[in-house]
Amino acid sequence: MLTDRYPLRQVREHPLEPLDRRTWPATLPPVAQLLEAGLDLAPATVLVGENGSGKSTLVEAIALAFGLSPEGGSTGARHSTRSTESELSRHLQLVRNPGGTKRGYFLRAETMHGFFTYLENNPSTSRTDTEFHSLSHGESFLSLAVDRFRGPGLWVLDEPESALSFSGCLALLGILKDLVADGRSQVLLSTHSPLLAALPGARILELGAWGFRERGWHELDLVTNWKSFLDTPERYLRRL
């Protein structure tokens, strides 16, 4: 099958490296669920949930287990300003699809400023990099996605909407949609944006005290809350 060529089929706990369930991040319900039952990945998987639910922890750990740089970049990037990532990646085992690529890229909005400096100080010999610091935050983020997200690969994004306007989110959605349609690329995305959560064909997982559960876009608290606010913002503003 065409979709069997994307990089990762499942993430689970490494049988030889169990994580102490009494320690963080194993105490987060979604992490505990992954360790106990594994997490199946689709060609596109979107994680949504409140702050602190474990979205970034899971996305970061999977990116690191794949060999990507913790603060952004490809498997060849070695950028690090301050190590804050959890130990979860060291306890994960990736189940790869036969013939799936080992290429990938990790974009996380909160570390992009330092990552752009890293790119400027370590210019590629095969391309002329954009002067990312000369662009707005959103423009630089989209330019990097357009330039790096090409061909087969695992494309991991952690809350990219924080850098993007509504039209910027639409533009990124178009890039991700085209990548997944190739059949050899895979997207793993954490987001608070109902727009990005609408990535066509994505498996959407809602994270919370229950762990993670698959939901339809219209069923998400994220979507229903935004709809309700946009319909009657005064009802929410009175409660502040």
Disulfide bonds with the S-S distance in Angstrom:
none
